[in-house]
Amino acid sequence: MSAASLEIRNLSSGYGPTRVIEDVSFKAEPGSRLAILGRNGVGKTSLFATIAGQWPAPTG
């Protein structure tokens, strides 16, 4: 059985009409590490909430 990778393509999300994440793309291979860096309020938690399916993703 092979390990799964995580690939995100052109992901956008936000609050109603306001987009806080726009056109995010990356691929994380099994065993790799990925760091998401940014100052407060730039959308890091929103990104993970969208990936986890807690928030809708209008694109991506």
PyMOL commands that place a pseudoatom at each C-alpha (Angstrom):
pseudoatom trace, name=CA, resn=MET, resi=1, chain=A, elem=C, hetatm=0, pos=[0.000, 0.000, 0.000]
pseudoatom trace, name=CA, resn=SER, resi=2, chain=A, elem=C, hetatm=0, pos=[1.433, 3.378, -0.954]
pseudoatom trace, name=CA, resn=ALA, resi=3, chain=A, elem=C, hetatm=0, pos=[1.105, 6.466, 1.214]
pseudoatom trace, name=CA, resn=ALA, resi=4, chain=A, elem=C, hetatm=0, pos=[-1.166, 9.244, 0.011]
pseudoatom trace, name=CA, resn=SER, resi=5, chain=A, elem=C, hetatm=0, pos=[0.056, 12.729, -0.832]
pseudoatom trace, name=CA, resn=LEU, resi=6, chain=A, elem=C, hetatm=0, pos=[-1.831, 15.990, -0.391]
pseudoatom trace, name=CA, resn=GLU, resi=7, chain=A, elem=C, hetatm=0, pos=[-2.225, 18.147, -3.482]
pseudoatom trace, name=CA, resn=ILE, resi=8, chain=A, elem=C, hetatm=0, pos=[-4.071, 21.466, -3.493]
pseudoatom trace, name=CA, resn=ARG, resi=9, chain=A, elem=C, hetatm=0, pos=[-4.713, 23.273, -6.782]
pseudoatom trace, name=CA, resn=ASN, resi=10, chain=A, elem=C, hetatm=0, pos=[-6.050, 26.797, -7.226]
pseudoatom trace, name=CA, resn=LEU, resi=11, chain=A, elem=C, hetatm=0, pos=[-7.839, 26.823, -3.861]
pseudoatom trace, name=CA, resn=SER, resi=12, chain=A, elem=C, hetatm=0, pos=[-9.806, 29.936, -2.921]
pseudoatom trace, name=CA, resn=SER, resi=13, chain=A, elem=C, hetatm=0, pos=[-11.995, 30.525, 0.117]
pseudoatom trace, name=CA, resn=GLY, resi=14, chain=A, elem=C, hetatm=0, pos=[-13.249, 33.268, 2.381]
pseudoatom trace, name=CA, resn=TYR, resi=15, chain=A, elem=C, hetatm=0, pos=[-16.117, 34.765, 4.300]
pseudoatom trace, name=CA, resn=GLY, resi=16, chain=A, elem=C, hetatm=0, pos=[-19.130, 35.389, 2.086]
pseudoatom trace, name=CA, resn=PRO, resi=17, chain=A, elem=C, hetatm=0, pos=[-18.043, 37.657, -0.777]
pseudoatom trace, name=CA, resn=THR, resi=18, chain=A, elem=C, hetatm=0, pos=[-14.640, 38.417, 0.825]
pseudoatom trace, name=CA, resn=ARG, resi=19, chain=A, elem=C, hetatm=0, pos=[-11.828, 36.127, -0.329]
pseudoatom trace, name=CA, resn=VAL, resi=20, chain=A, elem=C, hetatm=0, pos=[-9.034, 35.630, 2.212]
pseudoatom trace, name=CA, resn=ILE, resi=21, chain=A, elem=C, hetatm=0, pos=[-7.384, 32.783, 0.304]
pseudoatom trace, name=CA, resn=GLU, resi=22, chain=A, elem=C, hetatm=0, pos=[-6.963, 33.034, -3.434]
pseudoatom trace, name=CA, resn=ASP, resi=23, chain=A, elem=C, hetatm=0, pos=[-5.295, 30.693, -5.923]
pseudoatom trace, name=CA, resn=VAL, resi=24, chain=A, elem=C, hetatm=0, pos=[-3.281, 28.585, -3.425]
pseudoatom trace, name=CA, resn=SER, resi=25, chain=A, elem=C, hetatm=0, pos=[-1.502, 25.531, -4.870]
pseudoatom trace, name=CA, resn=PHE, resi=26, chain=A, elem=C, hetatm=0, pos=[0.970, 23.083, -3.321]
pseudoatom trace, name=CA, resn=LYS, resi=27, chain=A, elem=C, hetatm=0, pos=[1.780, 19.389, -3.084]
pseudoatom trace, name=CA, resn=ALA, resi=28, chain=A, elem=C, hetatm=0, pos=[2.993, 17.613, 0.068]
pseudoatom trace, name=CA, resn=GLU, resi=29, chain=A, elem=C, hetatm=0, pos=[4.590, 14.216, -0.531]
pseudoatom trace, name=CA, resn=PRO, resi=30, chain=A, elem=C, hetatm=0, pos=[4.494, 11.439, 2.104]
pseudoatom trace, name=CA, resn=GLY, resi=31, chain=A, elem=C, hetatm=0, pos=[7.199, 12.003, 4.723]
pseudoatom trace, name=CA, resn=SER, resi=32, chain=A, elem=C, hetatm=0, pos=[7.727, 15.636, 3.725]
pseudoatom trace, name=CA, resn=ARG, resi=33, chain=A, elem=C, hetatm=0, pos=[7.152, 18.667, 5.914]
pseudoatom trace, name=CA, resn=LEU, resi=34, chain=A, elem=C, hetatm=0, pos=[5.336, 21.806, 4.901]
pseudoatom trace, name=CA, resn=ALA, resi=35, chain=A, elem=C, hetatm=0, pos=[5.380, 25.125, 6.767]
pseudoatom trace, name=CA, resn=ILE, resi=36, chain=A, elem=C, hetatm=0, pos=[2.667, 27.743, 6.346]
pseudoatom trace, name=CA, resn=LEU, resi=37, chain=A, elem=C, hetatm=0, pos=[4.003, 31.075, 7.579]
pseudoatom trace, name=CA, resn=GLY, resi=38, chain=A, elem=C, hetatm=0, pos=[2.395, 34.494, 7.804]
pseudoatom trace, name=CA, resn=ARG, resi=39, chain=A, elem=C, hetatm=0, pos=[1.493, 37.293, 10.152]
pseudoatom trace, name=CA, resn=ASN, resi=40, chain=A, elem=C, hetatm=0, pos=[-1.756, 37.339, 12.116]
pseudoatom trace, name=CA, resn=GLY, resi=41, chain=A, elem=C, hetatm=0, pos=[-4.922, 37.582, 10.070]
pseudoatom trace, name=CA, resn=VAL, resi=42, chain=A, elem=C, hetatm=0, pos=[-3.592, 36.518, 6.662]
pseudoatom trace, name=CA, resn=GLY, resi=43, chain=A, elem=C, hetatm=0, pos=[-5.582, 33.263, 6.339]
pseudoatom trace, name=CA, resn=LYS, resi=44, chain=A, elem=C, hetatm=0, pos=[-3.487, 30.396, 7.734]
pseudoatom trace, name=CA, resn=THR, resi=45, chain=A, elem=C, hetatm=0, pos=[-6.329, 28.985, 9.835]
pseudoatom trace, name=CA, resn=SER, resi=46, chain=A, elem=C, hetatm=0, pos=[-8.798, 29.648, 7.018]
pseudoatom trace, name=CA, resn=LEU, resi=47, chain=A, elem=C, hetatm=0, pos=[-6.580, 27.609, 4.696]
pseudoatom trace, name=CA, resn=PHE, resi=48, chain=A, elem=C, hetatm=0, pos=[-6.575, 24.597, 7.010]
pseudoatom trace, name=CA, resn=ALA, resi=49, chain=A, elem=C, hetatm=0, pos=[-10.309, 24.907, 7.752]
pseudoatom trace, name=CA, resn=THR, resi=50, chain=A, elem=C, hetatm=0, pos=[-10.996, 24.848, 4.011]
pseudoatom trace, name=CA, resn=ILE, resi=51, chain=A, elem=C, hetatm=0, pos=[-8.711, 21.858, 3.411]
pseudoatom trace, name=CA, resn=ALA, resi=52, chain=A, elem=C, hetatm=0, pos=[-10.427, 20.009, 6.286]
pseudoatom trace, name=CA, resn=GLY, resi=53, chain=A, elem=C, hetatm=0, pos=[-13.846, 20.685, 4.731]
pseudoatom trace, name=CA, resn=GLN, resi=54, chain=A, elem=C, hetatm=0, pos=[-15.083, 22.931, 7.541]
pseudoatom trace, name=CA, resn=TRP, resi=55, chain=A, elem=C, hetatm=0, pos=[-15.462, 25.862, 5.138]
pseudoatom trace, name=CA, resn=PRO, resi=56, chain=A, elem=C, hetatm=0, pos=[-16.689, 25.717, 1.545]
pseudoatom trace, name=CA, resn=ALA, resi=57, chain=A, elem=C, hetatm=0, pos=[-14.199, 26.161, -1.279]
pseudoatom trace, name=CA, resn=PRO, resi=58, chain=A, elem=C, hetatm=0, pos=[-15.777, 28.011, -4.196]
pseudoatom trace, name=CA, resn=THR, resi=59, chain=A, elem=C, hetatm=0, pos=[-12.744, 27.093, -6.341]
pseudoatom trace, name=CA, resn=GLY, resi=60, chain=A, elem=C, hetatm=0, pos=[-10.008, 24.487, -6.132]
for i in range(1, 60): cmd.bond("trace and resi %d" % i, "trace and resi %d" % (i + 1))
show_as sticks, trace
zoom trace
